[in-house]
Amino acid sequence: MSWKKLGLGALSIATILSIAFTTSANAAAKGNSPLSFFQASTEAIRYLVDYLKIDTSNGPGLNPTGNEKAGAEYLAAILRANGIEPTIFETAPSRACVYARLKGNGKKKAVILLSHIDVVPAKAADWQHGPFSGEILDNELWGRGSLDMKGMGIAELETMLMLKRAGRILDRDVIFLATADEEQGGAMGAKWFVENHPELVKDAEFLLTEGFYIDTTADGKARYWGIDVAEKNLLWLKLSAKGSAGHASMPIANSAPNRLARALQKLVDSPMKPIILPAVREYFKSISVAEQGQLKQAFADIDNAVKNPDTLKTLQKDSMKSAMLQNTFSLTVIKAGYKTNVIPSEATAELDCRLLPSVNPDEFVSEIKGIINDPQVEVTKLDWIKAEPSRYDTECIEVIKQVAAKEAPGVPVVPVIIPWFTDSHWFRDLGIISYGFLPFQINEKQIATVHGINERIPLPEFKNGIRRLYLIVEKLCRSR
């Protein structure tokens, strides 16, 4: 397949080879010194621009789905040109993962740098600039995946290249792994990889991937570094109501649609009770130092704050933070009927439920049934994915804290339970301690573009993120 067909744009394989040769030669001339962060970030921007131009959209109705093989081949070419031999695993037609390993001395277990190649679909007409353009405007790099998560993937790639060029002895192997299909659950990506090639990562102790980020005020000041140590478990439920069919001119009080509507209204009117986990308590207490007034007091004593209905309502205005305090459900699909003047005999709805790590799914389903209190409305499980939490008292966390303390004294590093899902749970199932950390300072406006429109990453923060990630990985792996 030609590079043009792979969508590599202006950056040809010859250019990649030239960049790799020049930087490697310069490093060798300096006694295997690493690239400066300025040189590395400049190189990484070039890589990310062309990576964003490769359309790897993955979503319902797309054919072919993913096209991650093109992205995998692009990443593999860069690794190979820089003296790191990659392996591409084709998981399905046009879909693939890429794996590479930088060897250490084996004194400690390996660390995995994980990213996903696929991105959610984007409708070009909705964007101010093309979602697959890789345009740089006002010092921001635009493109679907710039934050989720091709930007992080290139930061991990550049970290691997800098470690290679530095020529230092490492106590840990560093594994680069970019997978397919994360946006649709990972069956053709991370799940496929751990089921078919667990031997390639079984010696890993830690894994770093997407997750939380450096939460930032509107004026650019860091509030805290958030580390995803756990993810809410995913439970999809189907509600099915049955009743008599009939002509719509003669209403049926207990028709299937009416029963379903009443059941859904009961759920909406019955919010889930707060549950305060130890990691969540530490999170709120840690970030309280940066708050003022009511929020400062509430965060400092979150257990009592959630008992006050007015305070709880205030906390729930922040959908991300409040999701850590309780189980949630979202109504996503409703189906009933086929003709306006016919009352259907069945109506269904689907709920996307996200459960805190301590919650038993069967007990949650029983709670849902109790709230609905209608034997004619059946509740069934569609899917259940459990994500085991990772320990927070590890060398990896200590290293992140040390890097943060040097860069931003007084800014806390805090554990976070994120409401969304990443590929890390597949590796947590293998016993690998996994953390989600996006090393970029991001504010609420910027994070809102993820899975939305006009996704972009500020170039200064992309550069800073590469430096932060390199310092963390190098400190975690270097021989002492």
N, C-alpha and C positions, 0 to 999 in steps of 0.2 A: 504494500500500500504506500502511495506517495505521501510525502510530508504535507503537500498541499491538501490532499484529501483528508488528512488528519486534522485540518483546521489550525495549523501552527502559525498562520499569518506570516508576518515579515521575518520572524525568527527562524532561520533555517537550521538544519542539523550542522551545516558548516559553521554557522555563527556560534552555535552551542559549543562545538569542538574548539573553535578559536578562543572563546571566552575561557573555557576550561583550561586550555593549554597555556594561555597567557597568565592567568591567575596562579595556576599551579607552578609555572616556571618562576614567577615572581616570589612565591612562597618558598620555593626550594632555594632560591638565591639568598634569601634571608635566613636560611637555616631552619626551614620548616616552620616559620612563624605563621600564625593564623592571619587571614585577611583582616584588615581593619573593619570595624562595623560599618563604616561609610561605604567601603568597597563592597562588602557583602550585601548590604541593603540595596545598593544600586543594582547589583547583579540580580538580586531577588525580585526587584520591581520588574525588571525585564522578563524574568521567568513568569511572574504572576500575570502580567499583561497578556502574554500569549496563552497561558493556561486558561484564563477567563474567556478567551475567544473560542475555545473548544466547547461546543454545546453538549453538555452531558446531562441534560434535563431528564429527570426520572419522576414520572407521575402517571396516574391513570389515563388511559386513552392514547398514550404516546407509543409510536411504533417506528423504529425499534426503541425499546425502553432503555434509557441509560446512556448508551454509547460510551461507557466508561473505558472501554478498551483503548480508544483514541487517547484519552487522558493518561491511562496507565503507560502507554508507549511513549508519550511525551515525557513523563517523569523518569521513565527508565532510560531514555536517551540521555538526559542530563546526568543521571547517576553514572551511567557507563562512561560518558565522556570525561567524568571526573575521577575515574579509577575505582568506582564502587560497582561491582557486578550485580545487577538486579535480576530477579526472576519474575516473569509475568505468568499469572495463573488465570486462564480463561475459564470463567464460571458459567458462561452461556454465550450464545452468539452475540458479538459486539460488546460483551461485558467481561471485565477482568479486574484483578487485584495485582498490585506490584509490591514485591518484597525485596528488601536488601538488608545486609548486616555489615556493620563496621566492627571488626573484632577487637576485643580487649584482651587482658591477660587472664580473665576468668576468675579472678579473686572474689568477685561479687556477681550476683545474678544480673541478667540483662535488663535494659529498659527499652520499652517500645514507644516509638513516636507514631501515633495512629491518626490518620485522617481519612475522609471519604471523598471520592472523586465526583460522585453525582451531586446534582443540585436540584432544587425544586423548579418546576416550570416557571417561565416568565413570559408575559404577553407584552411584546415590544411596544404596542400602541399606548400602554399605560405608563411607560417609562419616559423620563425627560431625555435620557440618552440610552442607546441600545444596551440591552441586558447582556449581550455577548460582544460588546464593542471593545472592552478593555481601555476605554478612554480615560485620560487624566485631565481633570478640569478643577481649577481652584485648589490644587494640591490634594485632590481626592481621586482615588482610582475606582471607577465605576464598573460594575459587572455582577451578574448573578453568581454568588459563591465567594465574593470578595471577603465576606465575614463568615459565611456558612457554606463549606469551610475551606475553600481553596486558598484563602490567605494564610490560614493556619498551616495548611499542607505545605505551602512553599516555605513558610518560616521553619517548619520541621526539616524540610529538604535542605535549606541553607545551613541550618544548624549541623546537619550531618556532613555537609561539604566543609564547613569550617573546622569541625573536629578532625576530619580526614587531612586537611591541609596543615593543621597545627602539628601533626606528627607526634603528639604526646601519647604516653602510655596511659591507657584507660583500664580501670579495674572492672569495668562492665562492658559487655558488648552493647552496641546501640543498634536497634532494629528499626528500620523505616518500613511502614506498612500503610499503603493507601488502598482502600477497598471500594467496592461498588455497592449500590443499592441501599445505602443507609436511610435514604428518605422514604423508602417503602418497606422498611423493617429488617433489611440485611440478609434475606434468604439467599440472594445471589452475590453476597459480599462477605461481611464479617462472619455470619453464621456458617456460610459455606466454608470459609477458611478454617475456622476452629474445628469444624467437623471433619474436614479432609486433610488438614495439615497442622494438627495441634503440636506435632513434634518440633515445628519451627519456632514456636514461642513458649514451649513448656518450661524453658529455663529462665523466663523473665520474672522479675520481682515486681517491677513497676510499669505502669502504662500511663502516658500522658496523651490527652486528646481534647476535643472541644468540650465545652461545658459552661462554666460561669466565666466572668471576665473581671477587669478592674473597673468597678463601678465609679462613675465620674460625675461630678456636678456639671451644670450647664456651662460654667465658666472654666472648665477643664481641670479642676482639682480632684485628685483621687480620694474617694471616700474609703474604700477598702479593696483588698484583693480577695475575690471570692473563689474558693476551690470546691468544685463539685465532688463531694465524697459519697453521695448517694443520689439516686433518681427515684422518683415515684413509680411504683409498679403500675403497669398498664392493664386495665380490665375493660373489655368491650362487652356491653350487654345489649340484648334485644328484648324489647317489650312487645308482646303479641296479645291483642285483644280480639275476642271473637263475639259474634252476635248474629242476629237474624238479618238477612238481606231483605230489601224491599224498595218500593217506589219512593223517591224522595219527596213526593207530594204528601206522604203520610208519615210524619216523623216517628222514629222509634227511640224512646227515651234511653234505653240501654243498648243502643247500637254499638258496634265495635269502635267507630271513630269517637263516639261520645265517651265510652269507657276509657279509651286511651287518653283522650283529652283530660278527663278528670284525674287519671293516674299521674299524668305529667304535671298538672297543676299542683297536686299534692306534693310532688317532689320539689317543685320550684318553691313552694311555701315552707319547706322543711330543710333549712340549711344544715350542713354537716357540723357536728360538734368539734370544737378545737381539740387537737392532740399535740402536746408539746414534747418533742423528742429531745434528748440531750444535745445533739448537734445543733438543733434549731434554737435551743435556749442559749447556747454559746454564741451562735451567730448574732442573735438580736442583742445580747449583752455586749458583744464586741463592737457592734456598729453604733451602739447608743451614744458613744463618746462624741460622735460627729453630728449628733442631732441636738435639737433645742426644744424647750417647752414640753408639750404633752407627749410628743413622740419620744423624746429622750427618756422620760419617766416610764413610758409604756414599754419601750424596748429593753430597758434595764431590768424590768420585772415582768416579763412577758406572760408568765403563768397567771399572775393576778390581772394583768391587763385584759386578757381574753374573757375574763369573767364579767367584765363590765360591758353591757350591750352597746353603749355609745362609743366606748373606746374600740370595741371590736369592729363596729361599722367604719370607724376611721381607718383602722388597719386594713380592712377589706378593700379600701379604695386603691391600694397598691396590689394589683392582681398577682404579681410575681411573689412578693413577700407573703401575702396571705395564703398562697397555695402551699407554703411550707407548714402552715398551721392546721390544715384540715384536709380530709379527703375531698375530692371534687368530682363533679360529673358535668358533662356538656351534652346537650341534645344536638345531634348532628344529622340524623336521617329520619324522615317521617314518610311512610308510604301508606296509602289507602285509596281505594276506588279506582275506577277506570272511566266513569261517565258521570257527568254532573247530576243527572236525574236518577241515579241508582245509589242506594245506600249499600255499601260493601259489607260483606260478612266478616271481613278481617281488616285490621289496621295494625301497623307495626311502627315502632320507633327504635332507634339505636342510640346508645349513650356511650360516650368516651369517658371512662372513669379513671382517675389517677389516684392511687392509694399510697399512703405513707408506708415506709418500709415495715412498720410493725403490724400492719393490718392484715388479717386473714380474709381472703376473698370470699369464702363461703359465708363468713359472718357479715361481710358487707352486703352480699346479695340478700341475706335474711333481713338485714336492716331495710333495704330497698323494698322488699316484699311487705314488710310491716308497715312502712309508710304508705304504700299504695293501698293495702288492705282490700284487695279485690281478687278473689280466686279465679275470676274470669280473665285476668290479665296475667299471662305467663311471663316469667323472667328467666332468660337463658343466657349462658355465657357464649360469647362469640370468640373471644381470645383472652389469654392471660399470659403476660410476660412479667416475670419476677426479676427484679434487679437488686442483688445483694449489695449492701453498703460496704464501703472500704474503710479500714482503720484510718484514724487521723493522727496517731502517735508514731509516725514513721520518719526515717531519714529523709525521704523525699519531701515531706511537709516541712521539716526543719530547714532543708536547703532553700525551699521557696521563701520561708520566713527570713532567712539570712539575706537573700538577694533583695527582698522587699525592704528590709530594715536599712540596707545600705543605700538604696535608691530613694526611698520615701520614709524617713524616720517618723515613727508615730502613726503611720497608716497600718491598720491591722490586717492580718491575713486570717480569714474566717472560713469555717466549713459551711457549705451550702447544700441543701437538698433541692435539686432543680425539678420543676414540674414537667419538663419535657424529657425526651428519651434520646440517648446516643448509642453508639455501637459498643460502648464500654462494658455493657452487661454481659455480652458474649464472652469477654475475657475475664470478667469477674467470676464467671462460672468455672473457669479453669484455675481459680485461686490466685489470679494476678491482681495485685493491688492497683486499682485504676482511679485516676483523678482527671477531672475535666477542668481545664484552665486555659482560657483564651488570653494570652499575655498582652492584650491591648486595652488602653483606657477608652471606654465606650460610654456614652451617655444614653439616656432613654430614647432620644430622638433617633440616634444611630441604630440602636438595637431593634427599633421598630421596623427597620427596613428588611430585617431577616425574615424570609418567607413573604415579604411584602414587596413594594415597588421601590425603585431607585436605590437598591442596595449598593453601598460603596464603603470604602475604607479610607480614612485620612492617611496620607502617606507618612507624615511624621510618626503616627502611632504604629503603622506597619513596620517602620524602621526600628522604633523603640521596642516593639514586640519581638523582633528577631534578636535584638541584643539581650532582652530579658530571658528569652527561651534558651539562648546559647549559654548564658551565665548559669542558669539552673541546671541544664543537662551536663555542662562541663564540670561544674562543682560536684554534681551527684556521681559522676563517672571517673573523674581524674584519679590517678594513682597518687597516694600520699606517702 
